[in-house]
Amino acid sequence: MQVQHTLLLVITTVVLVSARYVAFTDCGSRIPVKSVSVIPCQLTPCELIRGDATTFRIHFQADETTGSLSRAEVYAVVGGVAVPFALDVPEICGNVHPECPLQAGMWYTYKKYVYIPYTHSRIDFSFRWILKNSFKQPVVCVEIPVRIV
């Protein structure tokens, strides 16, 4: 029994150490964004490992203008130029907790696993995440400094 508790403590510590709230720039959110985290992330900019997956989480509060969230768009912003970064499943519902439909005043976490292809160049840039409502209006926009290694 003691071995199980020790193992659980070690696993929890590893997960907490690898998860990090990161500094982000709000690029026009219409609703409050409380935090952004990247897993794994040990330093800023967060290092995204080619050939591996990274988890991004955005914690936000819905309001009456949020409506139904529909799609996420992601861009790599390099030298001021936004280049689309393809998501395997861009739909937001199914990646948000608590689940859709969103209710005004409640806090939600959007969580998305992103695979970084090994073919990507080693480069520093900002990841711009935009969450859009059913009217295709951006309600969340954050930029996170990252480095592909």
N, C-alpha and C positions, 0 to 999 in steps of 0.2 A: 504494500500500500504506500509506503514512504517513497519507493522508487517511482511510482506513478505520479505522486505529487511533485517530486523533484523534476521529473520529465516535463510535466505540465508547466511548471515555473520556468524552465529553460526555454521551452517553445514559446511561451507568452513573451518572455524577455526578448527573444530573437525577433519576433514579429513586431513588437513595439519599437525596438531599436531600428528596424529596417523601414518603418513607416515614419514619415516626417511631414509635418505641416510646412509648406513652403511659402516663401514670399511670392506674391503674385501681383500683377497690375490689373486693375479693373479697366476694361476697355469699352465700357458703355452698358453695364448691367442695369436693368430696370428694377431689379429686386435685390434685396440684401444677400450678399455672399459672405458667409461667416469664415470659411476656411477652404483651403485647397491642400490636398496631400498627394504625395507620389510615393509608390512602393515598388522597388526599393529606392531610397534616396538618402545618401549619407551627407551630402554637402551641396552647396549651391554654386553653379547650376547643377541640377539633378543629372546624374549620368545615366543615360539610356543605353543599355547594352545591346549591340547588334546581335541578331539571332535569338533574342530573348523577349519576354513580355514584361510590360510595366503596367501598373495599376494607377489610374488617376481617379481621385475622388473630389467632388465639388459639393460643399455643404451650403445650401441656400434656403431662403424662406420664401415660400410662394405667397403671392397676393392675388387680389381679384383680377389683375391684368394678365396673370400668368396663363390662365386658361389651360388647355390641354397642351402639354409639351409634345412636340412631334419628332424633331430630328436634331441630332448634334452635328455640327460641322467643326472640323479641325484643320488648322492651317499651320504650316511651318513658316514663321516670319523671319526672313533672312535679309538683312540690309534694307529693311522697310518694305520688302516685297512679300506678300502673302501667297504661299504656294499650297494648294489643297493637299491634305493628307488623308488618304482613303481609310475609312472605317469599315470593318467587315459588316457590322450591323449598326447603321446610324440612328435607328429608332431609339428614343429615350425611354419610353415605357418598357419595362422589363429590365432596365438598368438603373432604376431609381427606387429608393426605399425611404419611407413606406411606399407602397405601390400606387400606381395611377388609379383613379383620377386624383389630381392634386387639389388640396383644399387651402384656401387663403389662410394665412397665419401659421401654418404648420411648417416645420423644418424638414427638409429632404436631403438625401445624399445621392447624387448621381455617381455611379461607379462604372468605370470602363477599363477593360484590359486592352492594351494596345501592343501588338507585335511589331517589333522593330526589325525589318528585314536586314539580313547580313549585308545585302548589297548597298545599303545606305552609306553615304560618305560620313567620315568622322567630321563633325561640324558643331559649332555652337549656334543656337538660334532660340527663338521663343516659340513655344507651342501655344497657339490661340485656340481656345475652346469656346464655341458659341452654341448655346442651347436655344432653340427656337420654338415658339408656340405654334398652334395649328394655323395661325394666320401668317406664318413664315416670318414673324417678327422676332428679333433677338431679345431674349429676356435675361440671359446670363452671357457675359463675355469676360473671360479672364485670359491673361497671358502669363506663362510660366517659363522662366529661363531654364533651358536644358542643354545638354551636350551629348551627342552620340559618340560612344567609344567602342 
